[in-house]
Amino acid sequence: MDPRDEEAPLVVDVSGGETPKNRTRDVHILSCAFLLIFLAYGAAQNLETTINSEGNLGTVSLGILYVSFAFFSLFASLVVRVLGSKNAVVLGTTGYWLYIAANLKPTWYTMVPVSLYMGFAASVIWVGEGTYLTSIARSHAIDTGLHEGTVIGNFNGEFWAVFALHQFVGNLITLAVLPKGTEGSTGSTTLLFIVFLCSMTLGTILMCFIRKTNDKEKVSEDSSVSFCSAVASRLNSVILPLLDMRMLLVIPLIAYSGLQQAFVWASYTKDIVNPTLGEAGVGGAMAVYGAFDAICSLAAGRLTSGLRSITVIVCGGAFFQALIFLWLLLKYSATSGVLGVIYPLLMAAFLGVGDGVLNTQLSALLALLFKHDTEGAFAQLKVWQSSAIAVVFFLSPVVTLQTMHKYSQLLRHRRRQFDSFAAGSGSDSDPNRLNPVSLCYSYYLRPRSKASRNMAVELLIWTRSTGRLDTG
């Protein structure tokens, strides 16, 4: 017998041939798990400022959540390196589960601590997701001999396509469980969050079935030195991009992406949809928003080829959103009937188009500009985006859409009065023509601010110098 035959294994290892299939299966499982988790969280977040409006509990808790998210995003990679990407993703789901559970009994004592923890969990789950998806894509490319960039693109394309459906599916569930006419019903709201909790639990269980990767960081004997060096390395990767002029130019766009998302979650649902369509209508409007978001994410991703295409696509998305913001600021007023239903849904569609464009193009832009420091670039994305979202949630109780609309109307009215007075046109009974003395009185005697008094004095001087002061 040939001695080499004795050295041959009795069972041939065929795991290498099955590995690509298993890794593709992991992408399917990961995508479906995130869909189940975020369809619950996304829909709950859309309702948060509406159903927990007493004392602005919902708005403040979301603000705390995103401040925590921004802070822990600086250090989330350390947790992922120690636990491994799979364990980190599973750990991250616990924060979302607790957040949904806290909404069954929403008080300051339940929502605030859970929001703080969820900020940590959110940073961990997203860093873990990116690390895991990249790791299995690279392994799959090596095993199958395919181009690494192609595999990474295909895996990320499948994940984000499935993930983008969470707004659509989650808000359809809201629309079904909260039918019109049950707004404010505690029983219907409790039932909705129980359904969300079941979806979240199923997603967490499903996440446990993804296969581990070999990305867990080995801890050296001197663990304190290793930890300190890891912290220093992480801080370095976050600070260094801020010294790059390209990053400084991109940060305003990142901040805007967070601001427009927070506007939809904090103001659009509360101040536009809820007054006309009710709590049930929030689900329908956000389903439209999610559908257009998903469609435009896929379309914009396929059209992306370089910096020039990114610039054109972002300008197009920003144009659609600018139309909505100008409409809200200058002309919009709540109406009844068919138009009262069509207007919020039309806004949802345009806002979804802009958000879908920004989500895909920002990721592509950072990947193209910062090829050698992708981790630091995406850390900046999460930090600035989360910070902008937190600012909107904290300011929204004070700076409401109605307040901005009233000030806009007041400024336009005052401008007409000044134009009419300066032109000397109009009769004494013209409501748009204001007598100089009464105008000065309104600015000087009634208001107490220094700016108003200074304006009144300047107006008096001007009317005397032009001979327009006529006290009768």
C-alpha positions in Angstrom: 0.0 0.0 0.0 1.3 3.4 -0.9 2.2 5.2 2.4 0.7 8.4 1.0 -2.7 6.7 1.1 -2.4 6.2 4.8 -1.9 9.9 5.3 -5.0 10.8 3.4 -8.0 11.7 5.6 -10.9 9.2 5.8 -13.5 12.0 5.4 -12.9 14.6 2.7 -13.4 18.2 4.0 -16.1 19.7 1.8 -16.8 22.7 4.0 -14.8 24.9 1.7 -17.2 24.2 -1.1 -20.2 25.0 1.1 -18.8 28.1 2.6 -19.9 30.5 -0.2 -23.5 29.2 0.1 -23.4 29.5 3.9 -22.1 33.1 3.7 -24.8 34.1 1.2 -27.3 32.5 3.6 -25.8 34.7 6.4 -26.6 37.8 4.3 -30.2 36.7 3.9 -30.6 36.1 7.6 -28.9 39.4 8.6 -31.0 41.4 6.2 -34.3 39.8 7.4 -33.3 40.1 11.1 -32.7 43.9 10.6 -36.0 44.2 8.7 -37.9 42.6 11.6 -36.1 44.8 14.2 -36.3 48.1 12.5 -39.8 47.8 11.1 -40.8 47.9 14.8 -38.4 50.6 15.9 -38.9 52.8 12.8 -42.7 52.8 13.2 -42.5 53.4 16.9 -40.1 56.3 16.4 -42.5 57.9 14.0 -45.3 57.8 16.6 -43.1 58.7 19.6 -43.7 62.5 19.4 -47.4 62.0 18.9 -48.4 59.3 21.5 -45.9 60.5 24.2 -46.5 64.2 23.7 -47.3 65.0 27.4 -44.4 66.9 28.8 -42.7 66.3 25.5 -41.6 62.9 26.8 -41.3 61.4 23.3 -39.3 64.3 21.9 -36.9 64.6 24.8 -36.3 60.8 25.0 -35.4 60.7 21.3 -33.1 63.6 21.8 -31.3 61.8 24.6 -31.2 58.7 22.5 -29.3 60.4 19.7 -27.0 62.3 22.0 -26.0 58.9 23.5 -25.7 57.4 20.0 -23.4 60.2 18.9 -21.2 59.8 22.0 -20.9 56.0 21.9 -20.2 56.0 18.2 -16.7 57.2 19.1 -16.0 54.0 21.0 -18.3 51.4 19.5 -15.5 49.7 17.5 -13.7 48.8 20.7 -16.7 46.8 21.8 -17.0 45.1 18.4 -13.3 44.2 18.4 -13.5 42.6 21.9 -16.9 40.8 21.4 -16.7 40.0 17.7 -19.1 41.3 15.2 -21.8 38.6 15.6 -21.9 39.0 19.4 -21.9 42.8 19.1 -24.9 42.7 16.7 -26.8 40.4 19.0 -26.0 42.7 21.9 -27.2 45.7 20.0 -30.6 44.2 19.5 -31.3 44.3 23.3 -31.4 48.1 23.3 -34.1 48.2 20.6 -36.1 45.4 22.4 -36.0 47.4 25.7 -37.0 50.6 24.0 -40.2 49.0 22.5 -40.9 47.4 25.9 -40.6 50.8 27.7 -43.3 52.2 25.4 -45.8 49.9 27.0 -45.4 52.0 30.2 -44.0 55.3 29.0 -42.8 57.4 31.9 -39.7 59.5 32.5 -38.3 56.7 34.7 -38.6 54.1 32.0 -37.9 56.1 28.8 -34.9 58.1 29.8 -32.6 55.2 31.0 -33.7 53.0 28.1 -32.9 55.8 25.7 -29.4 56.2 27.1 -28.8 52.5 26.8 -30.2 52.3 23.3 -27.8 54.9 22.1 -25.0 52.6 23.1 -26.8 49.6 21.6 -27.4 51.5 18.3 -23.7 52.4 17.9 -22.7 48.8 18.6 -25.2 47.2 16.3 -24.3 49.5 13.3 -20.6 49.1 13.7 -21.0 45.4 14.1 -23.2 45.1 11.0 -20.7 46.9 8.8 -17.8 44.9 10.2 -19.7 41.5 9.8 -21.0 42.2 6.3 -17.6 43.3 5.1 -15.9 40.3 6.7 -18.2 37.7 5.1 -18.0 39.5 1.8 -14.2 39.3 1.7 -14.2 35.7 2.7 -16.8 34.9 0.1 -14.7 36.6 -2.6 -11.6 34.6 -1.6 -13.4 31.3 -1.5 -15.1 31.8 -4.9 -12.4 33.8 -6.7 -14.7 36.7 -7.4 -13.7 40.3 -7.4 -13.8 41.7 -3.8 -15.5 45.0 -4.7 -18.2 43.2 -6.7 -19.0 40.9 -3.8 -19.0 43.7 -1.2 -21.3 45.7 -3.5 -23.7 42.8 -4.0 -23.9 41.9 -0.3 -24.4 45.6 0.7 -27.0 46.0 -2.1 -29.1 43.1 -0.8 -28.8 44.3 2.8 -29.8 47.9 2.2 -32.6 46.9 -0.3 -34.2 44.8 2.4 -33.5 47.2 5.2 -35.1 50.1 3.2 -38.5 48.2 3.4 -38.7 48.7 7.1 -40.5 52.0 6.9 -43.0 50.7 4.4 -43.8 47.4 6.3 -43.7 48.9 9.8 -46.0 51.7 9.0 -48.5 49.5 7.2 -48.7 47.5 10.4 -49.4 50.8 12.3 -52.1 51.7 9.8 -53.7 48.3 10.2 -53.6 48.1 14.1 -54.5 51.8 14.6 -57.5 52.3 12.3 -58.9 55.7 11.9 -61.1 56.8 14.8 -59.0 55.0 17.5 -56.5 57.9 18.0 -55.5 58.2 21.6 -56.9 54.7 22.5 -54.6 53.1 25.0 -55.8 49.6 24.1 -54.9 50.0 20.4 -51.5 51.6 21.2 -50.7 48.8 23.6 -51.7 46.2 21.1 -49.4 47.9 18.5 -46.4 47.8 20.7 -47.0 44.2 21.6 -47.0 43.4 17.9 -43.8 45.3 17.6 -42.3 43.5 20.5 -43.0 40.1 18.9 -41.4 41.3 15.7 -38.4 42.5 17.6 -38.1 39.2 19.5 -38.3 37.2 16.3 -35.6 39.4 14.7 -33.3 39.0 17.8 -33.7 35.2 17.6 -33.1 35.1 13.9 -29.9 37.2 14.4 -28.5 34.3 16.6 -28.4 32.0 13.5 -25.8 34.0 11.6 -22.4 32.3 11.6 -19.5 33.8 13.6 -16.5 35.3 11.8 -12.9 35.4 12.9 -12.8 39.1 13.6 -12.7 38.9 17.4 -9.7 40.7 18.7 -7.3 38.7 20.8 -6.5 40.3 24.1 -2.8 40.4 25.0 -1.4 39.6 28.4 -1.0 43.2 29.2 -4.7 44.0 28.7 -4.5 47.5 30.2 -1.8 48.5 27.7 -3.8 46.9 24.8 -7.0 48.7 25.9 -5.2 52.1 26.2 -3.6 51.7 22.8 -6.9 50.8 21.3 -8.6 53.8 22.8 -5.8 56.1 21.5 -6.0 54.5 18.0 -9.8 55.0 17.9 -9.6 58.7 19.0 -6.9 59.2 16.4 -9.1 57.7 13.6 -11.9 60.1 14.7 -9.9 63.3 15.0 -7.6 62.9 12.0 -10.4 63.2 9.4 -11.3 66.6 10.9 -8.0 67.9 9.6 -8.9 67.0 6.1 -10.5 69.9 4.1 -12.7 67.4 2.2 -14.3 66.1 5.4 -14.9 69.7 6.6 -16.8 70.4 3.3 -18.8 67.1 3.6 -19.8 67.6 7.3 -22.5 70.3 6.5 -24.1 67.8 4.1 -23.9 65.0 6.8 -25.5 67.4 9.3 -28.3 68.3 6.8 -29.0 64.6 6.3 -29.6 64.2 10.0 -31.7 67.4 10.2 -34.0 66.4 7.5 -34.5 62.9 9.0 -35.3 64.4 12.4 -37.7 66.9 10.8 -39.7 64.0 9.4 -39.7 62.1 12.7 -40.2 65.1 15.1 -42.2 67.7 13.2 -43.7 66.3 10.0 -45.6 63.5 11.8 -46.7 65.6 14.8 -47.5 69.0 13.1 -48.6 68.0 9.6 -49.9 64.4 9.5 -51.5 64.0 12.9 -53.7 67.1 12.8 -55.2 66.1 9.5 -55.0 62.3 9.3 -54.7 61.3 13.0 -52.4 58.8 14.5 -53.5 56.1 12.1 -52.6 58.4 9.2 -49.0 58.7 10.5 -48.5 55.1 9.6 -49.9 55.5 6.1 -47.9 58.7 5.4 -44.7 57.1 6.6 -45.4 54.0 4.5 -45.4 56.3 1.5 -42.2 57.9 2.8 -40.6 54.5 3.2 -41.6 53.3 -0.2 -40.2 56.3 -2.1 -37.1 56.1 0.2 -36.5 52.5 -0.8 -37.1 53.1 -4.5 -34.8 56.1 -4.7 -32.1 54.4 -2.7 -31.9 51.6 -5.2 -32.2 53.9 -8.2 -29.6 56.4 -6.9 -27.2 53.5 -6.1 -27.4 52.1 -9.6 -26.8 55.6 -11.2 -23.8 56.3 -9.0 -20.5 56.2 -11.0 -18.3 58.9 -9.5 -18.1 62.3 -7.9 -19.9 64.1 -10.8 -22.9 61.7 -10.7 -23.0 62.1 -6.9 -23.1 65.9 -7.2 -26.0 65.8 -9.7 -28.0 63.2 -7.8 -27.6 65.0 -4.4 -28.7 68.3 -6.0 -31.8 66.6 -7.5 -32.8 65.2 -4.1 -32.1 68.5 -2.3 -34.3 70.3 -4.9 -37.3 68.1 -4.1 -36.9 68.7 -0.4 -36.4 72.4 -0.9 -39.8 72.6 -2.6 -41.4 71.0 0.4 -39.7 73.2 3.0 -40.5 76.4 1.1 -44.1 75.3 0.7 -44.4 74.6 4.5 -42.8 78.0 5.4 -44.6 80.2 2.9 -47.9 78.8 1.7 -49.0 75.6 3.4 -52.1 75.5 5.7 -54.0 72.5 6.9 -57.1 71.8 4.7 -60.0 69.3 4.9 -61.3 66.9 2.3 -59.4 65.2 -0.4 -56.6 67.8 -0.5 -56.1 67.4 3.3 -55.2 63.7 2.5 -53.2 64.3 -0.7 -50.9 67.1 0.6 -49.3 65.2 3.5 -48.8 62.1 1.3 -47.2 64.2 -1.4 -44.9 65.7 1.1 -44.0 62.3 2.3 -43.1 61.1 -1.2 -40.8 64.1 -1.9 -39.2 63.9 1.5 -38.6 60.2 0.9 -37.0 60.9 -2.4 -34.5 63.3 -0.8 -33.7 60.9 2.1 -33.1 58.0 -0.2 -30.7 60.0 -2.3 -28.8 61.3 0.7 -28.4 57.9 2.3 -26.9 56.2 -0.7 -24.8 59.2 -2.0 -23.3 60.1 1.4 -22.0 56.5 1.8 -20.7 56.4 -1.8 -19.1 59.8 -1.3 -17.2 58.9 1.9 -16.1 55.6 0.3 -14.6 57.4 -2.7 -13.0 60.3 -0.8 -11.6 58.3 2.1 -10.5 55.0 0.8 -7.6 54.7 3.2 -9.5 55.8 6.3 -13.0 54.4 5.8 -13.6 53.6 9.5 -12.8 57.2 10.6 -14.9 58.7 7.8 -18.0 56.6 8.7 -17.4 57.4 12.4 -17.8 61.1 11.4 -21.0 60.2 9.5 -22.6 58.7 12.6 -21.3 61.4 15.0 -22.5 64.4 13.1 -25.7 62.8 11.8 -26.7 61.8 15.3 -25.8 65.1 16.8 -27.9 67.0 14.3 -30.9 64.7 14.9 -30.5 65.2 18.7 -30.5 69.0 18.2 -33.8 68.9 16.4 -35.5 66.7 19.0 -34.4 69.0 21.8 -35.4 72.2 20.0 -38.7 71.0 18.5 -40.8 71.6 21.6 -39.7 75.3 21.5 -39.2 76.0 17.8 -42.3 74.4 16.3 -43.5 74.5 12.7 -46.5 76.6 13.7 -44.2 79.2 15.4 -42.0 79.5 12.4 -45.1 79.8 10.2 -46.6 82.6 12.4 -43.3 84.6 12.3 -43.1 84.2 8.6 -46.7 85.5 8.2 -46.0 88.4 10.6 -42.8 89.4 8.7 -44.7 89.4 5.4 -47.5 91.5 6.9 -45.1 94.0 8.4 -43.2 94.3 5.1 -46.4 95.1 3.3 -47.2 97.8 5.9 -43.7 99.4 5.6 -43.9 99.3 1.7 -47.3 100.9 1.8 -46.2 103.6 4.2 -42.9 104.3 2.4 -44.7 104.7 -1.0 -47.3 107.0 0.5 -50.1 105.1 -1.1 -53.4 104.0 0.2 -56.1 105.7 2.0 -56.3 106.3 5.7 -58.6 103.3 6.0 -56.3 101.0 4.1 -55.5 98.2 6.6 -52.1 97.7 5.0 -51.2 101.4 5.6 -50.1 102.1 9.2 -50.1 105.5 10.7 -46.5 106.4 11.7 -47.4 107.3 15.3 -49.4 104.0 15.8 -46.5 102.1 14.2 -44.0 103.7 16.6 -46.4 103.1 19.5 -46.6 99.4 18.5 -42.8 99.1 18.5 -41.9 101.5 21.3 -44.5 101.4 24.0 -45.7 97.9 23.8 -42.5 95.7 23.2 -39.8 95.7 25.9 -36.9 94.6 23.8 -34.0 96.9 23.0 -34.1 96.1 19.3 -37.8 97.1 19.1 -37.2 100.4 20.9 -34.2 101.2 18.6 -36.3 100.5 15.5 -39.1 102.8 16.8 -36.6 105.7 17.4 -35.1 105.3 13.9 -38.6 105.3 12.4 -39.5 108.5 14.2 -36.3 110.2 13.0 -37.0 109.1 9.4 -40.7 110.2 9.4 -39.7 113.7 10.8 -36.9 114.2 8.2 -39.3 113.3 5.4 -42.2 115.3 6.6 -44.4 112.3 6.9 -45.1 112.6 10.6 -48.7 113.8 10.9 -50.2 113.4 14.3 -53.5 115.0 13.3 
